[in-house]
Amino acid sequence: MANDRWPLHIDSRVGPHETVVVASGEVSRTTSVRLNEELRRHAGRVAIDLKAVDYMNVTGISLLLKEKRRLEQSGGSLRIIGGNKLRSLFEMTGLRGVLDVQDSDSGSVAE
């Protein structure tokens, strides 16, 4: 259940080759449970669109790393769209090279 102070909205589009999970709002300790539940519903190639995420803390970063590992263990992948807004967070943590972070959705196949 989302806290009104830290709203998070999630939508998913399942395509023939990739699922795109779109998040907007804030990813924090109180909202990451909902995002985790949504991501775990999907397998294979998953992209998470963070263009409309205004805030993400270490809980969100940890979630992305765990989901990347889970998906890769089953032959899938995790792609992060909209890293431009959160670029400094990914760079400060050294994860820009670890996670597949793209500034825009130039590689989407979920049509």
C-alpha positions, 0 to 999 in steps of 0.5 A: 500500500502506497503512502500518500506522502511518497506516491508511486504509480505503476503501469505495465505493457506486455509486448511480444518481446519485452515487458515495459514497467512504467513507474512514476513518483518516488521509489523509496522504502515505503513504495518499493514493495509495490514496484518489487511485486510488479517486477516479479510478475514478469520474466524474460526481457523486462524494461523499467521506465523511470522517466517519471520517477522524481526520487529514488533511494538506495532501496530502489537501487537495491531492488533494481540490482536484485531484479537484474540478477533474478532475470539474468539467472533465468535467461532474461534481462533488465533494461532501465529507461530514463536514466537521464533524470537519475543519472547522478544517482547511477553514477555516484553508486557506480552502477551506470556500467553495471545496469543497462541504463538508457537515457531514452527508450530507443531500444524498446521492442514492446509494441 
